[in-house]
Structure formats: structure tokens, C-alpha cells
Amino acid sequence: MNAKRGRPRNVETEKAILSASYDLLLECGFGTVTVEKIAERAGVSKATIYKWWPNKAAVVMDGFLSAATARLPVPDTGSVLQDILDHVRNVTRFMLSPDGKIIKELIGEGQFDSGLAEAYRTRYFQPRRLEAGQLLARGVQRGELKEDLNIELSIDLIYGPIFYRLLVLGEHMDDVYVEHLVNYSFAGIRSK
């Protein structure tokens, strides 16, 4: 969200716009959502939306994220293995849900819309990577993981297979798969 555009936001109006954009995304898909449709559904003018968001991609991503963020809590169990396992389970379950299917659609649309690709990278994927990195860094600090752990590479090692299976292979995953994935990954990054 770009809080510096226009005058301060009315909280109720903002909620109506975000809700309208999310509902339309679920109903129609990103390709058919327009700022006009969002404005009509929210009962506001297009100008109001453009005062607060630079384009359709930004308002749709903010609508999606406002609905989805609560479903992806960051665990802190005291064990890096359990934290990562819980985080990976949450991400996987989310990606398999109707909301997660929206992310897959947005990734596909982002191949043709660079503004959308930038929005989902910065507003959805980078925050998830940051969360995972913080969990791993906490594990290094507590001595549970290798002192010289390459955190970015470890994130790719753990989370990459999820997106490969979902986006390339189209295969379903369950908690058993996630547990095996995390345990195999931790075999290489755990401190001795």
C-alpha cells in the first residue's frame, strides 16, 4: 500500500475496496477484475482507488493479502525444526486452499504483467522469505543449525520443492510430504 498518495484513508472505505477487490478476484479471476468493477462493488469512485493505489495489481494484491495474512502465522515453539515444519505446513496448506489457487493464477498472469509480478513478489513472496529467514537465523543463534548456514540457499532448499510440485508438476502434497521434505532438508543444515 502506498500511504502517501492523496489524503489519509477512511478505514471503512479502505476495507470496502479491499473486500471488493478480493471478492472479485475469487469470483472472476485477476484477468477480468477491473478498477471500475472494484469501485462499483465498493461503492466508491475510481478516483478514490487511484488516490490510494497506483494500479489494479496493487489494489488486488492488497485485497488478497488483507484476507490471507492471518492464515499464515509465524511460529515460535522454541525449536527451529518445529517452527520450520509448522511454517512449511501453513504455507503448503494455504497454497492448496482456494486462496492459494489465487496466488498460482497471479503467478501465471504475472508472466504477462510486470506490475503484477512485482506486486506479488514484494508483497507476498518476499515477506514469506523474510519470515523463513528469521526462523532459520533464530535456529543458528540457538545453535540448532550450522553456524555458517547459508540462509537464502536453505530457504530455497526447503520451500522450492513446494512451488515446483504445485506450479510445474501440479501434484498434491500433504503433511506427510511436508514432514519428509523438512526432515531431509534439516539432515543437511542441522548442527552436529
matplotlib code that plots the C-alpha trace (Angstrom):
import matplotlib.pyplot as plt

x = [0.0, 1.2, 0.1, 1.5, -1.0, -3.8, -5.4, -5.5, -7.6, -11.0, -10.7, -14.3, -13.8, -10.4, -12.0, -14.8, -12.3, -10.1, -13.0, -14.5, -11.2, -10.7, -14.3, -14.0, -10.7, -12.3, -15.3, -13.8, -10.0, -7.4, -7.8, -11.4, -11.1, -11.0, -10.7, -14.2, -15.7, -13.9, -15.1, -18.7, -18.7, -17.2, -19.5, -16.6, -15.2, -12.3, -10.5, -10.6, -8.9, -6.3, -5.6, -4.5, -3.2, -1.1, -2.8, -5.2, -2.4, -1.6, -5.2, -5.9, -2.7, -3.6, -7.1, -5.7, -3.1, -5.6, -7.7, -4.8, -2.2, -3.9, -3.8, 0.0, 1.2, 4.9, 5.5, 7.8, 7.8, 11.4, 12.6, 13.7, 12.8, 9.2, 9.0, 10.0, 7.8, 4.8, 5.6, 6.1, 2.8, 1.0, 2.4, 1.6, -2.0, -2.5, -1.2, -3.6, -6.6, -8.8, -6.8, -3.6, -5.0, -5.3, -1.6, -1.0, -3.2, -1.5, 1.9, 0.6, -0.8, 2.5, 4.3, 2.5, 2.0, 5.3, 3.4, 1.5, 4.7, 6.4, 3.4, 3.2, 7.0, 7.3, 4.0, 3.6, 6.8, 9.4, 7.6, 7.3, 11.1, 11.8, 9.8, 11.5, 14.9, 14.1, 13.2, 16.4, 18.5, 16.9, 18.0, 21.5, 21.6, 20.4, 23.0, 20.4, 21.7, 25.1, 26.9, 27.9, 24.4, 23.6, 20.1, 19.0, 20.0, 18.4, 15.1, 15.3, 16.1, 13.2, 10.5, 11.5, 10.1, 6.7, 6.4, 7.9, 5.3, 2.4, 3.3, 5.3, 4.1, 0.7, 1.0, -0.9, 1.0, 0.1, 1.5, 3.5, 5.2, 6.0, 7.4, 9.7, 10.8, 11.7, 13.4, 15.5, 16.5, 17.4, 19.7, 22.0, 21.6, 21.4, 24.4, 26.3]
y = [0.0, 3.5, 5.5, 8.8, 9.0, 11.5, 12.3, 9.9, 6.8, 6.4, 3.0, 1.8, 2.9, 1.1, -2.1, -1.9, -1.5, -4.4, -6.6, -5.8, -6.5, -9.8, -10.9, -10.1, -11.9, -15.1, -14.8, -13.8, -14.2, -11.5, -11.1, -9.9, -7.7, -4.0, -0.9, 0.0, -3.2, -2.8, 0.8, -0.2, -3.2, -1.0, 2.0, 4.4, 6.3, 5.1, 8.3, 7.2, 3.9, 5.6, 8.1, 5.2, 2.6, 3.1, 0.4, -2.6, -5.0, -3.1, -2.9, -6.6, -7.7, -5.6, -7.1, -10.6, -10.0, -8.4, -11.6, -14.1, -12.7, -14.1, -17.6, -17.6, -17.1, -17.2, -19.9, -19.7, -23.1, -22.9, -25.5, -24.4, -27.8, -27.5, -23.8, -24.5, -27.6, -25.6, -22.7, -25.0, -26.8, -23.5, -22.3, -25.6, -25.8, -22.2, -22.8, -25.8, -23.7, -21.6, -18.5, -20.3, -21.1, -17.3, -17.0, -19.6, -17.6, -14.4, -16.0, -17.1, -13.6, -12.1, -13.6, -11.1, -8.2, -7.0, -4.7, -7.7, -9.8, -7.1, -6.8, -10.5, -10.7, -7.8, -8.1, -11.9, -13.9, -11.6, -11.4, -15.2, -15.5, -13.0, -15.0, -18.2, -16.5, -15.2, -18.7, -20.1, -17.3, -18.0, -21.6, -20.6, -18.3, -21.1, -23.5, -25.8, -25.1, -24.9, -21.7, -20.9, -21.7, -20.1, -19.0, -17.9, -21.2, -23.1, -21.3, -22.4, -25.9, -26.2, -24.1, -24.6, -28.1, -27.0, -24.5, -26.9, -29.5, -27.1, -24.9, -27.2, -30.8, -29.9, -32.6, -32.6, -32.5, -33.4, -33.2, -36.4, -35.0, -31.7, -33.6, -35.7, -32.6, -30.7, -33.7, -34.4, -30.7, -30.5, -33.5, -31.2, -28.0, -29.1, -28.5, -31.7]
z = [0.0, -0.8, 2.2, 0.7, -2.2, -1.7, 1.6, 4.6, 4.0, 5.5, 7.2, 6.3, 2.6, 2.5, 3.9, 1.3, -1.5, -0.3, 0.3, -3.1, -4.9, -3.0, -3.7, -7.4, -7.6, -6.1, -8.4, -11.7, -11.6, -11.9, -15.7, -15.6, -12.4, -13.3, -11.2, -12.5, -11.1, -7.8, -7.5, -8.3, -5.8, -3.1, -3.7, -4.4, -7.3, -9.4, -8.4, -4.8, -5.7, -7.8, -4.9, -2.7, -5.2, -8.4, -10.4, -10.4, -9.5, -6.3, -5.0, -5.9, -4.1, -1.0, -1.0, -1.3, 1.4, 3.8, 3.6, 3.6, 6.1, 9.2, 7.8, 7.8, 11.4, 12.2, 14.8, 17.8, 19.5, 20.8, 18.2, 14.8, 13.3, 14.7, 13.7, 10.1, 9.9, 11.1, 8.8, 5.8, 6.6, 6.9, 3.5, 1.8, 3.2, 2.2, -1.3, -1.6, -0.5, -2.7, -1.7, -2.6, -6.0, -6.5, -5.9, -8.7, -11.0, -10.1, -10.9, -14.3, -15.0, -13.8, -16.7, -18.9, -16.4, -14.9, -12.4, -11.0, -10.9, -8.9, -6.6, -5.7, -5.3, -3.0, -1.1, -0.8, -1.5, 0.0, 3.3, 3.4, 2.7, 5.4, 7.9, 6.9, 7.1, 10.6, 11.8, 10.4, 11.8, 15.2, 14.8, 14.1, 17.1, 19.4, 18.0, 16.4, 12.9, 11.4, 12.4, 8.8, 7.3, 4.0, 5.0, 1.5, 0.0, 2.8, 2.2, -1.5, -0.4, 1.9, 0.1, -3.5, -3.9, -2.7, -5.6, -8.1, -7.2, -7.2, -10.2, -12.5, -11.7, -10.5, -7.8, -4.5, -1.2, 2.3, 5.8, 5.3, 2.2, 4.1, 7.1, 4.8, 3.0, 6.1, 7.8, 4.7, 4.4, 8.1, 7.7, 5.8, 7.7, 11.4, 13.6, 14.5]

ax = plt.figure().add_subplot(projection="3d")
ax.plot(x, y, z, "-o")
ax.set_aspect("equal")
plt.show()
